[in-house]
Amino acid sequence: MRAQSSPKNQIYYNGNGQPDGTYTASSCYLATFHGSTTCYSWKLIWKTWAPPRVKFFHWLAMQDRCWTAERLARHGLPHHPRCLLCDQEPETIQHLLLTCPFARQVWHEILAWLRMTAAAPDQVTSLMDWWRKARHDTPRQLRSALASIALLIPWMIWKHRNDCVFNGAQPSVYSLIAKIKEEISLWARAGAKGLRVVLPSTWDVH
């Protein structure tokens, strides 16, 4: 594949993405990705059953493109000085979804309710880092459920946060937990088969 317009400067790539002067169909394909970065979140987001709007939210969250107070501040827009859910720290996407005391309590309660072996997020750098570690600590037959939970809980926290921002709702761990349990049941009925394995037997999802 020609990298520059001059015939004297043709560059081809081998199977490892390194130039070696030999043209193949594979080298041409790999050259189209030259300079790109690898995204490790694709498997969690795009291979797990979830409504499209949830996947799109996570795709934005992974790139820090959600309009948290921290992002509003960077753009010089009005924002709350602290996280509305805990009123303790500035609101970043990592804080809101993972390290906020409010969010951590929600994670702990839902994981315990579903009898998952993974620990709730602590001071981790990203949702993906937590999911990778939690997946390693989770039996194979429960990993599909874990992936669904990893997408559903942050989505519900984000919705609860927006309800507080735009509708003046008061943060409530117990109210949010109840809504998450209802949503888990709906996801199990709609197609998230892994959640059926971990839902308490008293919850009929048929």
C-alpha positions as CSV (number, residue, x, y, z in Angstrom):
1,M,0.0,0.0,0.0
2,R,1.4,3.4,-1.0
3,A,1.9,5.6,2.1
4,Q,2.9,8.7,0.2
5,S,2.2,10.0,-3.3
6,S,5.7,9.5,-4.6
7,P,6.5,6.0,-6.0
8,K,9.9,6.2,-4.4
9,N,8.3,6.3,-0.9
10,Q,6.0,3.2,-0.9
11,I,5.8,1.6,2.5
12,Y,4.2,-1.8,3.1
13,Y,3.5,-3.5,6.5
14,N,4.0,-7.0,7.6
15,G,1.6,-9.0,9.9
16,N,2.8,-7.2,13.0
17,G,2.1,-3.8,11.5
18,Q,5.7,-3.1,10.8
19,P,7.1,-1.9,7.5
20,D,9.0,-4.6,5.6
21,G,8.7,-3.7,1.9
22,T,6.4,-6.7,1.0
23,Y,2.9,-6.1,-0.2
24,T,0.1,-8.5,0.9
25,A,-3.7,-8.1,1.3
26,S,-3.1,-8.4,5.1
27,S,-0.5,-5.6,5.1
28,C,-2.8,-3.4,3.2
29,Y,-5.6,-4.0,5.7
30,L,-3.3,-3.4,8.7
31,A,-1.9,-0.2,7.1
32,T,-5.4,1.4,7.3
33,F,-5.1,1.2,11.1
34,H,-1.6,2.6,11.3
35,G,-1.5,5.2,14.1
36,S,-4.8,4.0,15.7
37,T,-5.1,3.1,19.4
38,T,-6.6,-0.1,20.8
39,C,-9.9,0.1,22.8
40,Y,-10.2,-2.7,25.3
41,S,-13.8,-1.8,26.2
42,W,-15.4,-3.0,23.0
43,K,-16.0,-6.5,24.3
44,L,-17.8,-5.3,27.4
45,I,-19.9,-2.8,25.6
46,W,-20.7,-4.3,22.2
47,K,-20.7,-8.1,23.0
48,T,-23.0,-7.9,26.0
49,W,-26.8,-7.8,25.7
50,A,-28.1,-4.4,26.5
51,P,-30.4,-1.8,25.0
52,P,-28.7,0.4,22.4
53,R,-29.0,3.6,24.5
54,V,-27.1,1.9,27.3
55,K,-24.3,0.8,25.0
56,F,-24.1,4.3,23.5
57,F,-23.9,5.8,27.0
58,H,-21.0,3.5,28.0
59,W,-19.2,4.3,24.7
60,L,-19.4,8.0,25.7
61,A,-18.5,7.4,29.3
62,M,-15.4,5.4,28.3
63,Q,-14.2,8.5,26.4
64,D,-15.1,10.9,29.2
65,R,-17.7,12.5,26.9
66,C,-20.6,12.6,29.4
67,W,-21.6,16.0,30.6
68,T,-20.5,15.7,34.2
69,A,-19.8,18.8,36.3
70,E,-16.1,18.4,35.6
71,R,-16.7,18.5,31.8
72,L,-19.1,21.4,32.1
73,A,-16.4,23.3,34.0
74,R,-13.8,22.6,31.3
75,H,-16.2,24.2,28.8
76,G,-16.9,27.2,31.0
77,L,-20.6,26.1,31.5
78,P,-22.6,26.4,34.8
79,H,-22.2,23.3,37.0
80,H,-22.6,22.1,40.5
81,P,-19.5,22.4,42.6
82,R,-19.7,18.9,44.0
83,C,-21.3,15.5,43.2
84,L,-25.1,15.8,43.8
85,L,-25.2,12.2,45.0
86,C,-22.7,12.4,47.9
87,D,-21.9,16.2,48.1
88,Q,-18.3,15.4,49.0
89,E,-16.2,15.6,45.9
90,P,-16.1,17.1,42.4
91,E,-18.2,15.2,39.9
92,T,-16.1,13.3,37.4
93,I,-17.4,10.2,35.4
94,Q,-15.1,7.9,37.4
95,H,-16.3,9.4,40.7
96,L,-19.9,9.3,39.8
97,L,-20.1,5.7,38.6
98,L,-17.4,4.0,40.7
99,T,-15.9,5.8,43.7
100,C,-18.8,7.9,45.0
101,P,-19.9,6.6,48.4
102,F,-23.5,6.7,47.1
103,A,-22.5,4.6,44.0
104,R,-20.4,2.2,46.0
105,Q,-23.3,1.4,48.3
106,V,-25.5,0.7,45.3
107,W,-22.9,-1.6,43.8
108,H,-22.4,-3.4,47.0
109,E,-26.2,-3.9,47.6
110,I,-26.9,-5.2,44.1
111,L,-23.9,-7.5,43.9
112,A,-24.8,-9.0,47.3
113,W,-28.5,-9.3,46.3
114,L,-27.5,-11.3,43.2
115,R,-24.9,-13.3,45.2
116,M,-22.1,-12.3,43.0
117,T,-18.5,-13.2,44.1
118,A,-17.0,-10.0,42.7
119,A,-16.3,-7.1,45.1
120,A,-17.8,-3.7,44.6
121,P,-15.6,-1.1,42.8
122,D,-13.1,0.6,45.0
123,Q,-10.4,3.1,44.0
124,V,-10.0,1.8,40.5
125,T,-9.1,3.9,37.4
126,S,-12.0,2.9,35.2
127,L,-15.0,0.7,34.9
128,M,-13.0,-1.5,32.5
129,D,-10.3,-2.1,35.0
130,W,-12.9,-3.1,37.6
131,W,-14.7,-5.4,35.1
132,R,-11.5,-7.2,34.1
133,K,-10.6,-7.9,37.8
134,A,-14.1,-8.8,38.7
135,R,-14.4,-11.2,35.7
136,H,-11.2,-12.9,36.8
137,D,-12.7,-13.5,40.3
138,T,-16.1,-14.7,38.9
139,P,-17.0,-18.3,38.0
140,R,-17.3,-18.8,34.2
141,Q,-21.1,-19.5,34.4
142,L,-21.7,-16.1,36.1
143,R,-19.6,-13.9,33.8
144,S,-22.4,-13.1,31.4
145,A,-24.5,-11.9,34.3
146,L,-21.5,-9.8,35.6
147,A,-21.1,-8.1,32.2
148,S,-24.8,-7.2,32.2
149,I,-24.5,-5.8,35.7
150,A,-21.4,-3.8,34.7
151,L,-23.5,-2.0,32.1
152,L,-26.8,-1.7,33.9
153,I,-25.7,-0.3,37.3
154,P,-23.7,2.7,35.9
155,W,-26.5,3.4,33.5
156,M,-29.0,3.5,36.3
157,I,-26.7,5.7,38.5
158,W,-26.4,8.1,35.6
159,K,-30.2,8.3,35.2
160,H,-30.7,8.8,38.9
161,R,-28.1,11.6,38.8
162,N,-29.9,13.2,35.9
163,D,-33.2,13.0,37.8
164,C,-31.5,15.0,40.6
165,V,-30.0,17.5,38.2
166,F,-33.0,18.2,36.0
167,N,-36.0,17.3,38.0
168,G,-34.9,18.3,41.5
169,A,-35.1,14.7,42.9
170,Q,-33.4,13.8,46.1
171,P,-30.7,11.2,46.0
172,S,-32.0,7.9,47.5
173,V,-29.9,4.7,47.6
174,Y,-33.0,2.6,48.4
175,S,-35.1,4.1,45.6
176,L,-32.3,3.5,43.1
177,I,-31.7,0.0,44.3
178,A,-35.4,-0.8,43.9
179,K,-35.4,0.6,40.3
180,I,-32.2,-1.4,39.5
181,K,-33.9,-4.6,40.7
182,E,-36.9,-4.0,38.5
183,E,-34.6,-3.2,35.5
184,I,-32.6,-6.4,36.0
185,S,-35.9,-8.3,35.8
186,L,-36.8,-6.6,32.6
187,W,-33.4,-7.2,31.1
188,A,-33.6,-10.9,32.0
189,R,-37.0,-11.1,30.2
190,A,-35.8,-9.1,27.2
191,G,-32.7,-11.1,26.4
192,A,-30.0,-10.8,29.1
193,K,-30.0,-14.6,29.7
194,G,-27.1,-14.4,32.1
195,L,-29.1,-12.5,34.6
196,R,-31.6,-15.3,34.9
197,V,-28.9,-17.4,36.4
198,V,-28.3,-15.0,39.3
199,L,-31.8,-13.6,40.0
200,P,-33.3,-14.8,43.2
201,S,-35.8,-17.7,42.7
202,T,-38.6,-15.5,44.0
203,W,-38.3,-13.2,40.9
204,D,-40.3,-14.7,38.0
205,V,-38.9,-13.6,34.7
206,H,-40.8,-16.0,32.5
